[in-house]
């Protein structure tokens, strides 16, 4: 794990939504303004929150929503140009903000030139083996796709040419100033693929931090076999909101035990919101959302805040075409135009992020239960070193509240 990654906390953004560009129809005209440049006025907001990392959703050329890639080496025209990317990197560097890119390397868009050449050239063509194609399928050749999405064609990760192509793309953008990669849908790729891709990338860029998207499965086993640094810990995300929503802290306590075990081998990436899930304030309500944030701030992990969650923004993910729109909204041109309501959620974020900054040992902290019922959970989070522990209380018995105390009993955060 790169030394800088031990101190990073991310602000995650879905750039196509943030900039308000069209993601429904294919091949729109380039954006006249905004795009990646729309993020520049918000870098001060990142710092005001106490964060020092920008975790970007897909920014490369694609047909629609960014995950149907057309070219890994070109900035999506709706988001601007390579010069705009360079300007964003320079501005982040000036503020000490790290940048993580979203690598969609499990699949590409059906309109990708490689896929089109594979179909045009047939089973003996140069790119036939870049994909898994059923050439004799009824109705014509059929690509293996990603989770039933026919517009997302799965790459053949057993092909050495695919290994080389992914390796080249990762190294290219690390050389351009990125600090690491989020590997989209890593759970759909055999870990041996990353074990082949990463060694030359790390040799050239030893400070890179590599995060894999994992939902279910053997988190620790995947990290060990693949050589990546971390995975998204959906288990803790689910237990956090579910325990608060259903008022069943036994689920969270059980998951905390699994979380402790993961920390024995790697540091998970933790979150209570991202671009793929219903917003935490919609899931559990604004008051309980602060309790979810309290968990995020006091357990081991590399945490991220999804843009808008810091103000209690609402948004429900729906399983339909366009069902992600509500959780991937456009933001105003500057932070001064953002409606923060009464400011309580924003202040809670600043306070809890600040608390975590003052206690850097929380990166690898373990938790132990002190008191547990359906509606009240008290746990101690600690490093194992003298003076490095906090006691956290979550209570939803009546009005939800959270409180954090030092070993001496001093209250260092309270939502009441």
QUISUL-V161166 format. One record per helix or strand. SS is the DSSP state (@ for helix, = for strand). FROM is the first residue (numbers start at 1). LEN is the number of residues. If there is no record, write none. Layout:
ss: (SS,SS)
from: (FROM,FROM)
len: (LEN,LEN)
This chain:
ss: (@,=,@,@,=,=,=,@,@,=,=,@,@,=,=,=,=,=,@,=,@,@,=,@,=,@,@,=,@,@,=,@,@,@,@,@,=,=,=,=,=)
from: (3,10,15,35,53,60,69,77,82,98,107,113,128,131,133,142,145,149,160,180,186,191,209,219,230,234,249,269,280,286,302,309,325,335,344,360,366,376,389,401,411)
len: (4,4,4,15,4,3,7,3,14,6,3,9,3,1,2,2,2,7,16,4,3,14,4,8,3,13,14,3,5,13,5,3,3,3,15,5,7,7,7,6,4)
